[in-house]
């Protein structure tokens, strides 16, 4: 059974995610991760990743969240160098 993916955004300040399979990178303005349903890019300011557990697939992001953008649904793994180049 595959784990479900859920995203709960509270007051554009706290994002709680389930179904996270990998975290590609994060800084104060951008978080790029992979979920059961594909890549997810979170943009904002003063972003902080809290309560990250890839074993349970749960992750919490806090800060001023401006956007959530999903990539290709089949993109559940990191792209190689050429994949990132031609993105």
Residue frames as a rotation matrix with the C-alpha (Angstrom) as fourth column:
UNK 1
0.581 0.814 0.000 0.00
0.814 -0.581 0.000 0.00
0.000 0.000 -1.000 0.00
UNK 2
-0.373 -0.708 0.600 1.38
0.668 -0.654 -0.356 3.38
0.644 0.268 0.716 -0.94
UNK 3
-0.477 0.120 -0.871 1.32
0.739 -0.482 -0.471 6.22
-0.476 -0.868 0.141 1.51
UNK 4
0.505 0.729 0.463 -1.13
0.854 -0.499 -0.146 9.04
0.125 0.469 -0.874 0.84
UNK 5
-0.707 -0.685 0.176 -0.03
0.667 -0.729 -0.155 12.62
0.234 0.008 0.972 0.25
UNK 6
0.540 0.835 -0.105 -1.75
0.823 -0.498 0.272 15.47
0.175 -0.233 -0.956 2.07
UNK 7
-0.674 -0.664 0.324 -0.93
0.564 -0.746 -0.355 19.16
0.477 -0.056 0.877 2.37
UNK 8
0.493 0.781 -0.383 -2.46
0.855 -0.354 0.379 21.35
0.160 -0.514 -0.842 5.09
UNK 9
-0.545 -0.632 0.551 -1.66
0.542 -0.767 -0.344 25.05
0.640 0.112 0.760 4.99
UNK 10
0.323 0.610 -0.723 -2.53
0.945 -0.247 0.214 27.13
-0.048 -0.753 -0.657 8.05
UNK 11
0.796 0.146 -0.588 -2.66
0.265 -0.957 0.122 30.93
-0.545 -0.252 -0.800 7.68
UNK 12
0.849 -0.513 0.131 0.05
0.056 -0.159 -0.986 30.80
0.526 0.844 -0.106 4.96
UNK 13
0.356 -0.721 0.595 2.52
-0.908 -0.417 0.038 30.38
0.221 -0.553 -0.803 7.84
UNK 14
-0.391 -0.426 0.816 2.63
-0.656 0.751 0.078 26.62
-0.646 -0.504 -0.573 8.51
UNK 15
0.247 0.385 -0.889 2.50
-0.901 0.430 -0.064 23.81
0.358 0.817 0.452 5.95
UNK 16
-0.147 -0.210 0.967 2.11
-0.628 0.775 0.072 20.22
-0.765 -0.596 -0.246 7.14
UNK 17
0.086 0.073 -0.994 2.83
-0.949 0.310 -0.059 17.52
0.304 0.948 0.096 4.55
UNK 18
0.181 -0.091 0.979 2.48
-0.375 0.914 0.154 13.76
-0.909 -0.395 0.131 4.48
UNK 19
0.836 0.135 0.531 3.62
0.347 0.620 -0.703 11.37
-0.424 0.773 0.472 1.78
UNK 20
0.637 -0.702 -0.319 7.05
-0.766 -0.624 -0.155 13.02
-0.090 0.343 -0.935 1.41
UNK 21
0.955 -0.292 0.045 9.56
0.295 0.939 -0.174 10.62
0.008 0.180 0.984 -0.14
UNK 22
-0.011 -1.000 0.021 12.67
1.000 -0.011 -0.003 12.83
0.004 0.021 1.000 -0.47
UNK 23
0.809 0.116 -0.577 13.88
0.180 -0.982 0.055 16.40
-0.560 -0.148 -0.815 0.07
UNK 24
0.577 -0.586 0.569 16.03
0.729 0.056 -0.682 17.75
0.368 0.809 0.460 -2.76
UNK 25
-0.632 -0.767 0.112 17.04
0.631 -0.593 -0.499 21.12
0.449 -0.245 0.859 -1.29
UNK 26
0.589 0.800 -0.109 15.84
0.743 -0.485 0.461 23.95
0.316 -0.353 -0.881 0.90
UNK 27
-0.738 -0.675 0.012 16.78
0.599 -0.663 -0.449 27.45
0.311 -0.324 0.894 1.95
UNK 28
-0.703 0.444 -0.556 14.94
0.279 -0.547 -0.789 30.52
-0.654 -0.710 0.261 3.28
UNK 29
-0.405 0.540 -0.738 13.14
-0.744 -0.663 -0.078 31.15
-0.531 0.518 0.671 -0.04
UNK 30
0.127 0.367 -0.921 12.67
-0.887 0.457 0.060 27.73
0.443 0.810 0.384 -1.62
UNK 31
-0.289 -0.158 0.944 11.95
-0.566 0.824 -0.035 24.12
-0.772 -0.545 -0.327 -0.61
UNK 32
0.006 0.235 -0.972 12.05
-0.926 0.367 0.083 21.42
0.376 0.900 0.220 -3.29
UNK 33
-0.539 -0.121 0.833 10.83
-0.576 0.775 -0.261 17.97
-0.614 -0.621 -0.487 -2.32
UNK 34
-0.670 0.307 -0.676 9.25
-0.461 0.541 0.703 14.84
0.582 0.783 -0.221 -3.74
UNK 35
-0.297 0.691 0.659 5.94
-0.810 0.182 -0.557 13.35
-0.505 -0.700 0.506 -2.67
UNK 36
-0.413 0.275 0.868 3.93
0.269 0.948 -0.172 10.26
-0.870 0.163 -0.465 -3.56
UNK 37
0.593 0.738 0.321 2.31
0.580 -0.115 -0.807 12.45
-0.558 0.665 -0.496 -6.25
UNK 38
0.478 -0.484 0.733 5.44
0.727 -0.251 -0.640 14.04
0.493 0.839 0.231 -7.71
UNK 39
-0.589 -0.808 -0.023 7.69
0.731 -0.520 -0.443 17.03
0.346 -0.277 0.896 -7.18
UNK 40
0.672 0.728 -0.140 6.51
0.714 -0.585 0.384 19.89
0.198 -0.358 -0.912 -4.96
UNK 41
-0.508 -0.785 0.353 8.15
0.653 -0.619 -0.436 23.34
0.561 0.009 0.828 -4.94
UNK 42
0.553 0.608 -0.569 7.36
0.833 -0.423 0.357 25.66
-0.024 -0.672 -0.741 -2.02
UNK 43
-0.355 -0.640 0.682 8.27
0.604 -0.713 -0.355 29.33
0.713 0.286 0.640 -2.38
UNK 44
0.793 0.597 -0.122 8.22
0.491 -0.508 0.707 32.04
0.360 -0.621 -0.696 0.26
UNK 45
0.063 -0.771 0.634 10.37
-0.347 -0.612 -0.711 34.01
0.936 -0.176 -0.306 2.68
UNK 46
-0.323 -0.324 0.889 11.92
-0.936 -0.029 -0.350 33.03
0.139 -0.946 -0.294 6.02
UNK 47
0.625 0.569 -0.534 11.14
-0.540 0.810 0.230 29.35
0.563 0.145 0.814 5.31
UNK 48
-0.431 -0.687 0.585 12.27
-0.902 0.356 -0.245 26.79
-0.040 -0.633 -0.773 7.87
UNK 49
0.048 0.380 -0.924 11.91
-0.342 0.875 0.342 23.01
0.938 0.299 0.172 7.62
UNK 50
-0.393 -0.071 0.917 10.76
-0.919 0.070 -0.388 21.55
-0.036 -0.995 -0.093 10.94
UNK 51
0.043 0.499 0.865 9.76
-0.570 0.724 -0.389 18.07
-0.821 -0.476 0.316 12.08
UNK 52
0.179 -0.057 -0.982 11.17
-0.953 0.237 -0.188 16.25
0.243 0.970 -0.012 9.06
UNK 53
-0.209 -0.209 0.955 10.82
-0.469 0.879 0.089 12.46
-0.858 -0.429 -0.281 9.11
UNK 54
-0.312 0.049 -0.949 11.31
-0.936 0.152 0.316 10.65
0.160 0.987 -0.002 5.82
UNK 55
-1.000 -0.011 -0.012 10.61
-0.008 0.974 -0.228 7.35
0.014 -0.228 -0.974 7.58
UNK 56
-0.368 0.927 -0.065 7.01
0.537 0.155 -0.829 8.43
-0.759 -0.341 -0.555 8.27
UNK 57
-0.400 0.167 0.901 6.86
0.876 -0.220 0.429 10.78
0.270 0.961 -0.058 5.25
UNK 58
0.680 0.690 -0.248 5.93
0.733 -0.632 0.253 13.80
0.018 -0.354 -0.935 7.38
UNK 59
-0.547 -0.821 0.163 7.40
0.818 -0.565 -0.107 17.27
0.180 0.075 0.981 7.06
UNK 60
0.596 0.688 -0.413 6.46
0.752 -0.659 -0.013 20.71
-0.281 -0.303 -0.910 8.36
UNK 61
-0.450 -0.662 0.600 7.53
0.789 -0.609 -0.079 24.02
0.417 0.438 0.796 6.79
UNK 62
0.439 0.550 -0.710 7.10
0.791 -0.612 0.016 27.34
-0.426 -0.569 -0.704 8.60
UNK 63
-0.745 -0.618 -0.251 7.54
0.448 -0.743 0.497 30.88
-0.494 0.258 0.830 7.27
UNK 64
-0.061 0.690 -0.721 5.76
-0.489 -0.650 -0.581 33.23
-0.870 0.317 0.377 4.87
UNK 65
-0.521 -0.081 0.850 4.52
0.480 0.795 0.370 30.77
-0.706 0.601 -0.376 2.23
UNK 66
-0.408 0.286 -0.867 3.74
-0.605 -0.796 0.023 32.37
-0.684 0.534 0.497 -1.14
UNK 67
0.264 0.512 -0.817 3.20
-0.953 0.267 -0.141 29.40
0.146 0.816 0.559 -3.46
UNK 68
-0.132 -0.212 0.968 2.97
-0.259 0.950 0.173 25.62
-0.957 -0.228 -0.180 -3.76
UNK 69
0.261 0.157 -0.952 3.70
-0.960 -0.062 -0.273 24.25
-0.102 0.986 0.134 -7.23
UNK 70
0.380 -0.075 0.922 3.48
-0.098 0.988 0.121 20.61
-0.920 -0.137 0.368 -8.24
UNK 71
-0.471 -0.590 -0.656 5.64
-0.793 -0.042 0.607 19.25
-0.386 0.806 -0.448 -11.05
UNK 72
-0.268 0.309 -0.913 5.06
-0.678 0.612 0.406 16.17
0.684 0.728 0.046 -13.14
UNK 73
0.596 0.624 0.506 3.00
-0.799 0.400 0.449 13.54
0.078 -0.672 0.737 -11.37
UNK 74
0.913 -0.275 -0.302 5.49
0.213 0.952 -0.222 10.80
0.348 0.139 0.927 -12.33
UNK 75
0.060 -0.940 0.336 8.47
-0.135 -0.341 -0.930 12.79
0.989 0.010 -0.148 -11.02
UNK 76
0.939 0.333 0.087 8.88
-0.150 0.168 0.974 11.04
0.310 -0.928 0.208 -7.68
UNK 77
0.514 -0.841 -0.168 12.66
0.799 0.398 0.451 10.75
-0.313 -0.366 0.876 -7.76
UNK 78
0.260 -0.530 -0.807 15.47
-0.093 -0.846 0.525 13.23
-0.961 -0.061 -0.269 -8.08
UNK 79
0.999 0.014 -0.033 16.43
-0.033 -0.018 -0.999 14.24
-0.015 1.000 -0.018 -11.60
UNK 80
0.302 -0.946 0.115 19.93
0.879 0.323 0.350 13.53
-0.368 -0.004 0.930 -12.79
UNK 81
-0.436 -0.584 -0.685 22.24
0.277 -0.811 0.516 16.24
-0.856 0.035 0.515 -14.11
UNK 82
-0.966 0.068 0.249 20.81
0.236 -0.161 0.958 16.07
0.105 0.985 0.139 -17.64
UNK 83
-0.110 0.991 -0.078 17.24
0.930 0.131 0.345 16.08
0.352 -0.035 -0.935 -16.34
UNK 84
0.244 0.137 -0.960 17.89
0.671 -0.739 0.065 19.26
-0.701 -0.660 -0.272 -14.38
UNK 85
-0.736 -0.621 -0.269 19.65
0.202 -0.581 0.789 20.80
-0.646 0.526 0.553 -17.37
UNK 86
-0.906 0.393 0.155 16.67
0.141 -0.065 0.988 20.26
0.398 0.917 0.004 -19.68
UNK 87
-0.480 0.735 -0.479 13.96
0.800 0.143 -0.583 21.01
-0.360 -0.663 -0.656 -17.14
